[in-house]
Amino acid sequence: MKPSLRYLLTISLVNLTSFAPVARAAVPAADMRVLARLPLGGPGGWDYLSVDAAHRHLFVSRGDRVAVVDLASGKPIGTIAGTAGVHGVAVADDLGQGFTSNGASASVTVFDLATLTPLGRIAGTGRNPDAILYDPASHHVFTFNGGGASASVIDPAKRAVIATIALPGTPEFAQADGAGHVYVNIEDKAELVEFDSRSNAVLHTWSLAPCESPSGLALDNAHHRLFSVCENRIMAVTDADTGRQVATVAIGDGPDAAAFDPTTATVYSSNGRSGTITAVHEDDADHYTVAATLPTQKSARTMALDPQTHRLYLSAATPGTRKNARGWPEMLPNSFTVLVVGQR
């Protein structure tokens, strides 16, 4: 039962005190900055980063391989090879296994999380598997296929693709709530899809308008809020139960990834063209405030959050003056680095 207004007024001092943690929670974002740069160098582009919090490993996709960095030392400790066109890595703690989405070969590489030893390869995903996700409710791995407008369902026990979920357009980042619901941005339609991870049935397709070209997706599981970062420099906040859009927030240019830290109630958007992170404080489930704009580096568009240290990791490289066939700046040789953003 909600307390009456009269009751709230009679305890105004206590009530004001109760808001103090919300105000304090917004402070850490303003204090964050680039703490270190991990110079990994080497050829190749990049896409998603993933954190294995249990083993203190950071997985960094590098085009045809995955670089593994020890989070304690910041040093590279291994490589997962044979992953042509790799986009991302899914971590399945309960299985002790990791899975890479290999876009060039429409396959997934399975490896041991503790030893980083490859365990096998699963062929037959949809074309260009991009985002990849492990769902603990179904114990299945999902690849979101950028060239196939679909999601491939993988049973890790069988090491096989067991189903395909048709999607209404090009999928981007995805999130699972651990209770059997998976959400994925549809980039070319500016939509958000929810499907049941046990039956593989699409449950809802929601418009994200006025969002354009949504990419990164984060989830506040406690309050059932989804955060889609969009090409037109907004973050769209959606009620995960109803699909209702509850807020939009201004962010930087060229957003790609999003992350939510429940400890500080902060949503982060990494903006590659601006060379910034927009830190957005969740005042309550339906109200959001930009807490800080953190300088990073132009090209730093993909990002992962370490839930233990609350630090952010971003891949970046130094743009040169030449452009490739797609009109994007070519990066200077050997300039690839991982930025570490956090509090001192």
Buried (B, 14 or more C-beta within 10 A) or exposed (E): EEEEEEEEEEEEEEEEEEEEEEEEBBEBBBEBBBBBBBEBEBEBBBBBBBBBBEBBBBBBBBBBBBBBBBBEEBEBEBBBEBBBBBBBBBBBBEBBBBBBBBBBBBBBBBBEBEEBEBBEBBEEBBBBBBBBBBBBBBBBBBBBBBEBBBBBBBBBEEBEBEEBBEBEBBBBBBBBBEEBBBBBBBBEBBBBBBBBBEEBEBEBBBBBEEBBBBBBBBBBBEBBBBBBBBBBBBBBBBBBEEBEBBBBBEBBBBBBBBBBBEEBBBBBBBBBBBBBBBBBBBBEBEEBEBBBBBEBBBBBBBBBBBEEBBBBBBBBBBBEEEEEEEEEBEBEEEBBBBBBBBBE
